[in-house]
Amino acid sequence: MRVEISKQEKYKHISGYTIGLLVFVIVIPVIIYSISKIKHSFFSTSILNSTTPRILITALLLLTGLVFTIWSNINLFRIGKGGPTDVFNIEISPRSKKLVITGPYKYTRNPMVFGINSIYFAIALIVNSLGSLIFCLSFLLIIIIYLKRTEEKRLFDDFGDDYLDYKKRTSMIIPFKNVWKLPFKRN
């Protein structure tokens, strides 16, 4: 299936992906790595001293993160006819024209956030730095606040009740919401 886009949208996609790659693939990983090099007992405290489990967990996080990040970008472009870069309601890449609820979006409303943060946690584990891990957790918390305050409102404005229905049945970030539910009813 070929996606037809105007020249202006093409330039917006290119700028959105360029900015996204610069920030999320270069700048933030460099920050995570740099934090691990700070010569202070807190920042240099190891997360996991055993090498084999650390490498296995890192590989799992990295692979999962790459799959979700790439898969979600492809689906957003092909199905949603838009891009991922929208910052504080400033459209950098074209906004989605269609609500995407299939592919990775079937499992989480924010598969790119899940994917890229899985990669960041993998980096924190590979550099084995508690300071880097705390940075990753803090960054994820900031992203969640941003999503709640900005992106979810925009998606509701763009897609209305379809988005609300999707939001009710799909986890915000962690895939497979039903896995995390307890097997008993709460009163």
Secondary structure, 3 states (H helix, E strand, C coil): CCCCCCHHHHHHHHHHHHHHHHHHHHHHHHHHHHHHCCCCCCCCCCCCCCHHHHHHHHHHHHHHHHHHHHHHHHHHHHCCCCCCCEECCEECCCCCCCCCCCHHHHCECCHHHHHHHHHHHHHHHHHCCHHHHHHHHHHHHHHHHHHHHHHHHHHHHHHHHHHHHHHHHCECCCCCHHHHCCCCCCC
